[in-house]
Amino acid sequence: MPEQPDLNPGDEVTPGTPQSGEAVCPACQGTGREDSGDACLQCGGSGKIIALVGDA
């Protein structure tokens, strides 16, 4: 069975889902850090989330 990729709480869908792509994390505005300086919990510190970009 294929291994499931890790999802961050801010991800809307699993990476590789049709009509999805990377988007700037709205919680940290792409910095990867919270105001406290800790890694952003929504994007896991990457500054990006996986979001739906299509409308089919």
Beta strands, then each sheet from edge to edge (+ up, - down):
strand 1: 20-24
strand 2: 48-52
sheet 1: 1+ 2-
end
